[in-house]
């Protein structure tokens, strides 16, 4: 039985249930687990020996918070992350915990208004990009063209920035990553993705998996991610 692909509405409903009495997770717990899965995905595909310098692109929502957590874990893994923030998040959980933890680790953060001017220079000195920008809520313009034109490998979180959650990159304005990490379950738009596809979210209770008929694969060992086979779209 194949894994279920989620509409935007269903993905939001599952997120809400994860944070109510059924899942009993707090937002910061989910962000921590998602960020760890992001860091593990990147390090699985791109070793720190060949790709030590990671540009972590963080948007203003929860996805950007996942990116900040991932940057901290990547630093712990031995990478050299730099955080690019075109628009910092306004939530306390975003500003106080993840960003402060990165600062305490000495991870460089390029905030606006300097970010636009600094991006070309940082791209030149990076080896790989973690895309945690806008996901579902992406609307042009964003400097996606500059990021794409860098030629660097890209790992996108949940849905590539610029893609519609259900239509994929139909407008042709989104990033074209080499690797995608879907959180909880793949979104319908991910059916149009052709690269290496991982699943992260080893926190969905069995009862919730059964309720929504997610048909999630088994996670190997103690890994926080599972790679989806090439025929997962069937």
Backbone bond lengths (Angstrom), bond angles and torsions (degrees), N, CA, C in turn:
res aa  C-N    CA-C-N  psi(-1)  N-CA   C-N-CA  omega(-1)  CA-C   N-CA-C  phi
1 X - - - 1.465 - - 1.527 108.73 -
2 X 1.339 116.98 130.61 1.462 120.40 -173.86 1.522 111.73 -81.94
3 X 1.327 114.86 156.17 1.453 121.39 179.80 1.524 109.40 -65.32
4 X 1.329 116.74 145.31 1.454 121.25 -178.61 1.525 110.65 -83.47
5 X 1.323 116.19 137.96 1.458 122.16 175.05 1.525 108.61 -98.05
6 X 1.332 116.55 137.62 1.457 121.78 -171.04 1.522 112.83 -101.46
7 X 1.334 115.78 140.53 1.457 120.98 167.16 1.530 108.04 -75.76
8 X 1.320 116.49 166.42 1.463 120.29 177.79 1.527 110.63 -60.51
9 X 1.323 116.52 -40.59 1.460 120.83 -178.52 1.521 111.23 -65.14
10 X 1.319 116.55 -43.92 1.464 119.75 -178.94 1.526 110.64 -69.27
11 X 1.322 117.78 -38.46 1.460 120.83 178.12 1.524 110.77 -61.06
12 X 1.343 116.50 -40.32 1.460 120.17 178.02 1.517 111.53 -66.91
13 X 1.326 116.52 -39.10 1.466 120.03 178.86 1.521 111.09 -63.16
14 X 1.328 116.61 -41.77 1.465 120.03 179.30 1.525 110.38 -64.89
15 X 1.329 116.85 -42.25 1.462 120.03 177.69 1.524 111.04 -58.55
16 X 1.330 116.14 -42.25 1.463 120.37 -179.63 1.525 110.88 -64.91
17 X 1.330 116.83 -40.22 1.467 119.22 -179.72 1.528 111.82 -70.88
18 X 1.327 116.15 -30.18 1.466 118.74 176.03 1.524 111.04 -62.55
19 X 1.348 116.00 -28.92 1.465 119.72 -176.88 1.522 113.02 -102.80
20 X 1.355 117.35 7.40 1.464 117.58 172.48 1.522 109.37 -105.77
21 X 1.316 117.26 -159.21 1.473 119.77 -173.78 1.516 113.08 -63.46
22 X 1.322 118.29 -24.63 1.465 120.48 -178.09 1.527 110.90 -67.93
23 X 1.331 116.02 -49.29 1.462 119.99 -179.42 1.511 112.92 -92.54
24 X 1.347 115.54 -37.72 1.470 122.98 178.35 1.524 113.05 62.43
25 X 1.341 117.02 25.29 1.454 120.55 175.67 1.522 110.06 -90.86
26 X 1.321 116.39 147.42 1.456 121.13 169.97 1.529 108.03 -90.37
27 X 1.334 116.22 161.94 1.462 120.27 -179.89 1.515 111.37 -61.00
28 X 1.333 116.93 -40.20 1.464 118.70 -178.16 1.529 111.50 -68.74
29 X 1.337 117.89 -31.10 1.470 119.91 175.25 1.530 110.70 -64.73
30 X 1.320 116.93 -46.87 1.457 121.01 -179.90 1.523 111.05 -63.86
31 X 1.334 116.30 -38.69 1.457 120.50 179.72 1.532 110.32 -65.32
32 X 1.310 116.96 -39.30 1.456 121.48 179.01 1.527 110.83 -64.70
33 X 1.323 116.85 -45.53 1.464 120.37 -179.55 1.522 111.41 -67.86
34 X 1.333 117.21 -39.55 1.453 120.70 178.51 1.524 110.93 -66.12
35 X 1.333 116.73 -42.83 1.462 120.38 179.50 1.516 112.33 -63.60
36 X 1.332 116.51 -38.12 1.459 120.38 176.85 1.522 110.39 -63.66
37 X 1.332 117.18 -41.31 1.463 120.81 178.29 1.526 110.95 -64.19
38 X 1.332 117.04 -37.69 1.471 121.09 177.36 1.525 110.44 -61.46
39 X 1.319 115.91 -48.35 1.465 120.47 -178.60 1.522 110.78 -64.22
40 X 1.321 116.88 -39.26 1.464 119.66 -179.60 1.523 110.96 -67.94
41 X 1.330 117.74 -36.78 1.462 120.84 178.16 1.518 110.68 -63.24
42 X 1.325 116.55 -49.47 1.462 119.38 -179.29 1.521 111.08 -60.83
43 X 1.326 116.87 -44.23 1.461 119.64 -177.05 1.527 112.00 -70.79
44 X 1.326 117.68 -23.70 1.460 120.97 176.82 1.522 111.21 -69.28
45 X 1.326 116.44 -39.38 1.464 121.35 -175.52 1.530 111.74 -91.37
46 X 1.336 116.78 -36.22 1.468 121.34 -174.00 1.534 109.99 -123.50
47 X 1.319 115.81 103.37 1.463 120.63 -176.02 1.521 111.01 -68.60
48 X 1.321 115.06 150.90 1.463 119.23 179.71 1.517 112.47 -70.03
49 X 1.317 117.73 -17.54 1.462 120.66 177.04 1.535 110.71 -70.83
50 X 1.328 117.89 -38.56 1.465 121.48 -179.18 1.522 112.85 -98.17
51 X 1.320 117.19 -25.53 1.471 121.58 -175.88 1.535 109.94 -131.46
52 X 1.313 117.75 64.35 1.464 119.12 -173.51 1.527 114.74 -73.60
53 X 1.338 117.66 -29.03 1.468 120.35 -173.10 1.526 110.27 -101.57
54 X 1.327 114.84 113.32 1.464 122.06 -175.27 1.523 109.60 -109.53
55 X 1.319 116.29 125.71 1.461 121.06 172.15 1.518 107.63 -93.61
56 X 1.326 116.94 113.40 1.458 122.33 -178.53 1.519 108.00 -99.86
57 X 1.326 116.37 110.41 1.462 122.42 -177.35 1.520 109.06 -94.60
58 X 1.326 116.86 115.04 1.463 122.00 -173.01 1.517 111.08 -115.49
59 X 1.331 116.36 129.12 1.449 121.91 174.36 1.514 111.55 -86.41
60 X 1.330 115.62 -166.61 1.465 120.46 -172.05 1.525 113.78 -96.67
61 X 1.337 118.04 -2.40 1.461 120.13 -178.48 1.511 112.95 -104.20
62 X 1.330 115.17 -162.38 1.461 120.24 -179.10 1.521 111.80 -62.07
63 X 1.332 116.89 -31.25 1.458 119.83 178.84 1.525 110.63 -63.91
64 X 1.331 116.23 -38.12 1.457 119.58 175.26 1.515 111.84 -64.77
65 X 1.338 116.56 -34.95 1.459 119.98 175.10 1.511 111.55 -63.72
66 X 1.343 116.83 -38.97 1.467 120.40 174.66 1.527 110.17 -58.77
67 X 1.345 116.19 -40.12 1.456 120.83 179.80 1.514 112.28 -63.66
68 X 1.333 116.86 -40.23 1.465 120.44 178.46 1.527 110.99 -64.11
69 X 1.322 116.11 -43.82 1.469 119.55 177.31 1.530 109.77 -62.03
70 X 1.346 116.18 -41.94 1.460 120.03 178.82 1.519 111.19 -61.18
71 X 1.327 117.05 -39.85 1.467 120.39 178.88 1.522 111.08 -59.97
72 X 1.335 116.60 -41.80 1.468 119.96 178.28 1.521 110.83 -62.74
73 X 1.325 117.01 -45.95 1.459 119.66 179.33 1.527 111.13 -64.24
74 X 1.322 117.46 -40.77 1.466 120.07 178.54 1.522 110.68 -61.01
75 X 1.334 116.03 -38.68 1.461 119.08 175.16 1.521 111.75 -61.42
76 X 1.336 116.22 -40.39 1.461 120.62 176.99 1.522 111.89 -66.78
77 X 1.336 116.37 -30.02 1.465 121.06 179.64 1.526 112.21 -76.79
78 X 1.333 117.45 -9.75 1.461 120.26 179.15 1.513 115.30 105.19
79 X 1.342 117.48 4.93 1.457 121.31 175.66 1.535 109.48 -81.81
80 X 1.331 115.89 171.93 1.458 122.56 176.57 1.530 108.43 -117.98
81 X 1.327 117.99 83.01 1.463 120.26 -177.17 1.527 112.80 -79.66
82 X 1.316 115.15 146.45 1.457 123.46 168.43 1.515 106.72 -126.05
83 X 1.332 116.79 134.72 1.456 121.49 -175.60 1.520 110.20 -103.02
84 X 1.334 115.69 125.47 1.458 123.04 176.25 1.521 107.67 -107.03
85 X 1.342 116.57 121.24 1.459 121.38 -175.65 1.525 109.27 -124.64
86 X 1.336 118.75 93.50 1.462 119.59 179.06 1.524 113.12 -63.70
87 X 1.347 116.22 -29.06 1.459 120.94 178.08 1.518 108.60 -152.94
88 X 1.327 118.26 104.71 1.459 120.11 -177.52 1.517 112.36 -63.05
89 X 1.326 115.49 149.80 1.454 120.57 177.35 1.512 111.59 -72.36
90 X 1.336 115.26 153.12 1.466 120.38 -177.69 1.525 112.86 -97.59
91 X 1.334 117.55 -13.42 1.460 119.75 -177.78 1.524 110.95 -68.94
92 X 1.331 115.89 143.21 1.463 120.36 179.37 1.520 111.31 -58.36
93 X 1.340 116.32 -40.96 1.464 119.68 -177.33 1.525 110.93 -62.61
94 X 1.323 115.69 -30.22 1.461 121.54 -179.12 1.521 110.57 -77.19
95 X 1.341 116.33 -43.66 1.462 120.51 -174.82 1.529 112.80 -80.02
96 X 1.316 116.43 -42.35 1.457 119.69 -170.21 1.517 112.79 -78.84
97 X 1.347 116.74 -51.80 1.465 118.45 -173.20 1.523 113.99 -85.81
98 X 1.345 120.82 -69.84 1.463 119.54 -173.68 1.522 114.43 -59.22
99 X 1.332 117.48 -45.84 1.465 119.90 -178.57 1.528 110.58 -65.87
100 X 1.329 117.55 -43.54 1.459 121.37 -179.18 1.526 110.94 -63.62
101 X 1.325 116.84 -39.18 1.463 120.23 178.83 1.520 111.26 -63.70
102 X 1.340 116.72 -38.57 1.468 120.10 177.15 1.524 110.96 -65.83
103 X 1.317 116.16 -42.43 1.467 120.53 178.43 1.526 110.16 -61.46
104 X 1.327 116.19 -42.12 1.464 120.29 -179.53 1.528 112.05 -63.98
105 X 1.347 116.16 -25.30 1.464 120.56 178.18 1.530 112.37 -87.45
106 X 1.331 116.14 -2.44 1.459 119.27 -179.54 1.520 113.46 80.15
107 X 1.338 117.17 18.45 1.461 120.99 177.71 1.513 109.30 -78.39
108 X 1.307 116.76 129.47 1.462 122.08 -177.50 1.521 111.05 -71.60
109 X 1.339 116.31 130.49 1.458 122.43 176.71 1.525 108.13 -119.96
110 X 1.334 116.08 125.50 1.461 121.29 179.02 1.519 107.41 -102.55
111 X 1.341 118.08 99.36 1.468 120.80 -178.35 1.523 110.95 -90.02
112 X 1.346 117.32 165.24 1.458 118.68 172.09 1.531 108.71 -69.88
113 X 1.350 118.76 156.10 1.465 126.16 2.91 1.534 113.65 -84.90
114 X 1.325 117.60 -0.18 1.472 119.55 -175.67 1.521 112.18 -73.08
115 X 1.346 117.56 -18.60 1.458 120.07 -171.50 1.522 112.99 -60.52
116 X 1.342 117.87 -41.11 1.461 120.79 -177.19 1.518 111.42 -63.24
117 X 1.332 116.25 -40.24 1.456 120.46 -179.39 1.519 112.25 -76.32
118 X 1.315 116.58 -31.21 1.459 120.91 -176.18 1.524 113.55 -83.37
119 X 1.347 117.17 -21.64 1.455 120.00 -173.74 1.526 113.61 -55.59
120 X 1.344 120.67 -47.86 1.478 119.23 -179.82 1.529 112.85 -57.81
121 X 1.324 116.72 -39.62 1.463 120.13 -179.29 1.523 110.60 -67.79
122 X 1.322 116.63 -43.35 1.461 120.20 -178.45 1.519 110.83 -67.02
123 X 1.331 117.37 -37.23 1.462 120.65 177.81 1.525 110.80 -60.16
124 X 1.311 116.92 -39.94 1.465 120.95 -178.54 1.511 112.31 -64.25
125 X 1.329 116.86 -27.79 1.465 120.19 -176.99 1.526 112.94 -101.53
126 X 1.350 117.47 8.02 1.465 121.34 -178.42 1.520 110.78 -102.21
127 X 1.332 115.27 159.12 1.471 121.71 178.32 1.519 113.29 -108.93
128 X 1.331 116.94 -26.24 1.463 121.40 -176.85 1.525 107.56 -157.11
129 X 1.341 116.28 153.09 1.460 122.48 -177.33 1.524 110.03 -117.72
130 X 1.332 115.95 134.25 1.463 121.25 169.00 1.524 107.00 -103.57
131 X 1.319 116.65 115.64 1.462 123.70 -176.10 1.520 109.99 -93.87
132 X 1.338 116.33 102.09 1.465 122.54 175.25 1.521 107.86 -127.43
133 X 1.338 115.73 50.82 1.472 120.04 -170.85 1.526 111.50 -87.60
134 X 1.317 117.55 -85.34 1.457 118.77 -169.88 1.518 114.95 -120.95
135 X 1.325 118.64 -23.90 1.455 119.07 177.00 1.517 113.73 54.37
136 X 1.343 116.06 -125.75 1.464 121.00 -174.37 1.521 111.97 -60.47
137 X 1.322 117.44 -35.60 1.463 120.81 -171.16 1.515 113.32 -91.06
138 X 1.323 117.47 6.35 1.453 120.71 -177.90 1.524 111.61 -59.93
139 X 1.316 116.42 131.33 1.455 123.13 170.07 1.518 107.26 -136.95
140 X 1.336 117.46 133.09 1.452 118.69 178.01 1.533 109.40 -64.53
141 X 1.347 120.23 155.16 1.464 122.38 6.76 1.523 112.76 -92.30
142 X 1.299 117.04 150.65 1.450 125.12 167.59 1.514 105.02 -145.08
143 X 1.305 117.99 162.69 1.455 119.65 -174.29 1.530 111.14 -82.50
144 X 1.338 114.79 43.39 1.458 120.22 -179.54 1.516 111.17 -65.69
145 X 1.339 116.80 -34.01 1.464 120.54 -179.82 1.518 110.34 -60.94
146 X 1.316 116.18 -43.82 1.465 120.77 -179.95 1.521 110.73 -65.48
147 X 1.315 116.93 -40.67 1.459 120.92 178.87 1.520 110.11 -65.71
148 X 1.333 116.97 -45.65 1.465 120.54 179.90 1.518 111.39 -63.93
149 X 1.349 116.16 -40.87 1.463 120.72 -176.63 1.522 112.68 -69.32
150 X 1.335 117.41 -13.30 1.462 120.11 -179.58 1.521 111.85 -65.10
151 X 1.331 116.98 -24.77 1.458 121.01 -177.41 1.515 113.76 76.41
152 X 1.325 117.65 3.79 1.463 121.01 -179.75 1.527 110.33 -77.79
153 X 1.320 117.59 148.28 1.471 119.27 173.81 1.521 110.24 -63.91
154 X 1.329 115.61 144.59 1.466 122.00 -175.98 1.524 109.81 -125.06
155 X 1.322 115.07 133.87 1.462 122.62 171.59 1.524 106.59 -112.29
156 X 1.335 117.81 118.38 1.463 121.04 -178.14 1.525 110.59 -102.22
157 X 1.332 114.37 148.09 1.458 121.92 -178.41 1.525 109.96 -100.91
158 X 1.306 117.20 119.28 1.458 127.37 172.30 1.530 113.71 71.48
159 X 1.311 118.24 -55.24 1.452 122.14 174.67 1.528 105.72 -150.39
160 X 1.323 119.51 134.28 1.468 119.00 -178.05 1.522 111.33 -58.07
161 X 1.313 117.55 140.30 1.455 120.93 -178.77 1.525 110.51 -59.97
162 X 1.318 114.92 129.93 1.449 121.23 -178.20 1.507 113.77 99.59
163 X 1.339 117.15 -13.40 1.466 120.74 179.64 1.527 110.47 -85.14
164 X 1.311 116.14 147.17 1.456 121.72 169.82 1.526 107.74 -79.17
165 X 1.319 116.79 140.19 1.461 120.41 -174.69 1.527 112.04 -61.83
166 X 1.331 116.85 -25.10 1.466 119.60 -178.36 1.533 113.11 -114.09
167 X 1.336 118.19 -27.86 1.468 121.58 -176.25 1.524 113.10 -99.88
168 X 1.312 117.21 -4.18 1.459 119.83 -178.74 1.521 111.78 71.31
169 X 1.314 116.28 -144.65 1.471 121.12 -177.47 1.529 109.96 -93.10
170 X 1.338 116.02 49.15 1.464 121.34 -174.11 1.523 112.10 -62.30
171 X 1.330 117.90 -33.39 1.457 120.91 -178.24 1.523 112.18 -86.72
172 X 1.324 116.82 -6.76 1.454 119.97 177.36 1.509 115.37 69.09
173 X 1.341 118.12 20.27 1.462 121.17 -178.05 1.528 112.48 -105.86
174 X 1.328 116.76 -4.42 1.460 120.20 -174.93 1.509 113.90 -89.46
175 X 1.314 114.89 172.22 1.456 121.49 175.38 1.531 109.63 -72.99
176 X 1.318 115.31 157.52 1.464 121.48 176.45 1.530 108.68 -120.27
177 X 1.321 116.27 82.75 1.463 120.20 -174.55 1.521 112.72 -73.24
178 X 1.326 113.98 162.51 1.463 121.32 175.24 1.521 111.17 -89.49
179 X 1.339 115.44 -26.44 1.463 122.07 -176.42 1.525 108.10 -135.76
180 X 1.330 116.15 141.00 1.464 121.77 176.98 1.520 109.32 -128.14
181 X 1.324 115.75 133.13 1.466 121.60 172.60 1.519 107.87 -110.47
182 X 1.312 117.42 110.13 1.463 121.87 174.92 1.520 108.61 -86.60
183 X 1.320 116.27 133.53 1.458 121.02 -179.79 1.524 110.40 -98.71
184 X 1.306 117.20 135.40 1.464 126.49 -178.03 1.529 110.84 71.63
185 X 1.330 117.46 -63.59 1.465 123.37 175.94 1.515 107.71 -158.18
186 X 1.341 118.55 155.13 1.474 120.01 -179.29 1.527 111.16 -64.41
187 X 1.328 115.68 148.22 1.449 121.92 174.42 1.532 109.01 -91.73
188 X 1.324 116.95 157.47 1.462 120.62 -174.32 1.527 111.44 -56.31
189 X 1.325 117.01 -38.50 1.459 120.20 -179.55 1.515 113.39 -60.59
190 X 1.333 117.22 -21.80 1.466 120.72 -179.03 1.520 111.89 -70.28
191 X 1.322 118.15 -12.49 1.461 119.96 176.75 1.529 111.68 -63.29
192 X 1.327 115.50 -21.43 1.465 119.83 -179.12 1.528 112.14 -90.36
193 X 1.313 117.14 -1.82 1.464 121.75 -178.74 1.521 109.24 -84.51
194 X 1.329 117.08 135.40 1.465 121.48 -173.45 1.536 114.55 -111.46
195 X 1.323 118.25 -3.93 1.460 119.96 -176.57 1.521 113.27 -90.31
196 X 1.322 116.31 -160.14 1.460 120.98 177.88 1.520 109.38 -74.42
197 X 1.304 115.75 129.43 1.466 121.56 -171.44 1.526 109.38 -122.76
198 X 1.323 114.86 123.23 1.460 121.32 179.72 1.525 109.79 -114.81
199 X 1.322 115.21 156.72 1.454 122.11 174.73 1.513 108.44 -114.83
200 X 1.328 116.63 133.36 1.463 122.46 175.83 1.514 109.09 -129.43
201 X 1.291 116.36 148.61 1.462 119.47 -177.81 1.509 111.05 131.30
202 X 1.317 113.78 48.04 1.465 119.12 -178.70 1.524 109.57 -79.11
203 X 1.332 113.69 55.81 1.457 119.24 -178.22 1.529 111.52 -144.04
204 X 1.334 116.97 1.13 1.466 119.74 -179.04 1.525 109.21 -77.89
205 X 1.338 119.02 118.23 1.466 121.19 -179.36 1.527 111.96 -58.10
206 X 1.325 116.23 147.36 1.461 121.00 -179.22 1.527 111.40 -56.04
207 X 1.336 116.24 -39.40 1.462 119.43 -179.27 1.519 111.16 -61.91
208 X 1.318 117.07 -37.78 1.458 120.64 179.16 1.525 110.86 -72.68
209 X 1.327 116.58 -37.66 1.459 119.43 176.02 1.525 110.92 -59.06
210 X 1.332 115.27 -41.79 1.463 119.50 -179.31 1.521 111.42 -71.87
211 X 1.305 117.44 -39.79 1.466 121.37 -179.69 1.519 111.29 -58.37
212 X 1.328 116.48 -44.48 1.462 120.94 -176.74 1.531 112.60 -96.41
213 X 1.323 115.87 4.94 1.474 121.40 178.08 1.541 110.52 49.93
214 X 1.333 115.53 53.19 1.465 120.72 -175.93 1.527 112.77 -75.34
215 X 1.318 117.01 -28.00 1.470 121.66 178.62 1.533 111.32 54.11
216 X 1.312 115.91 46.73 1.458 120.47 -177.54 1.526 111.07 -72.43
217 X 1.325 117.07 145.82 1.465 119.93 177.45 1.522 111.06 -73.70
218 X 1.310 116.13 164.64 1.462 121.01 175.25 1.523 109.18 -74.68
219 X 1.324 115.31 138.48 1.461 119.85 174.79 1.527 108.45 -84.21
220 X 1.320 117.88 133.91 1.472 119.82 -177.42 1.525 111.83 -74.28
221 X 1.321 115.59 133.85 1.459 120.92 174.05 1.511 112.79 52.66
222 X 1.334 115.28 -126.08 1.463 120.14 178.53 1.525 111.54 -108.10
223 X 1.337 117.74 16.48 1.460 121.77 179.17 1.524 111.08 -66.36
224 X 1.339 115.10 149.68 1.451 121.89 176.31 1.530 111.70 -92.70
225 X 1.326 117.40 -1.27 1.456 121.98 -178.32 1.532 109.80 -134.14
226 X 1.331 114.71 157.22 1.472 121.18 174.87 1.517 107.26 -138.33
227 X 1.333 117.49 130.55 1.456 119.61 179.06 1.520 109.61 -81.62
228 X 1.319 115.57 132.32 1.453 121.03 179.31 1.518 109.74 -82.46
229 X 1.327 117.53 139.23 1.469 120.11 -179.37 1.518 110.88 -69.84
230 X 1.330 115.37 165.45 1.458 120.25 -176.83 1.522 112.47 -63.03
231 X 1.318 117.71 -25.34 1.465 120.27 -177.02 1.523 112.59 -95.69
232 X 1.339 117.37 18.22 1.457 119.59 -176.06 1.532 112.20 -66.89
233 X 1.327 117.92 -18.40 1.460 120.69 -177.98 1.535 112.41 -78.02
234 X 1.331 116.54 -9.18 1.464 120.65 -174.81 1.530 110.60 -66.72
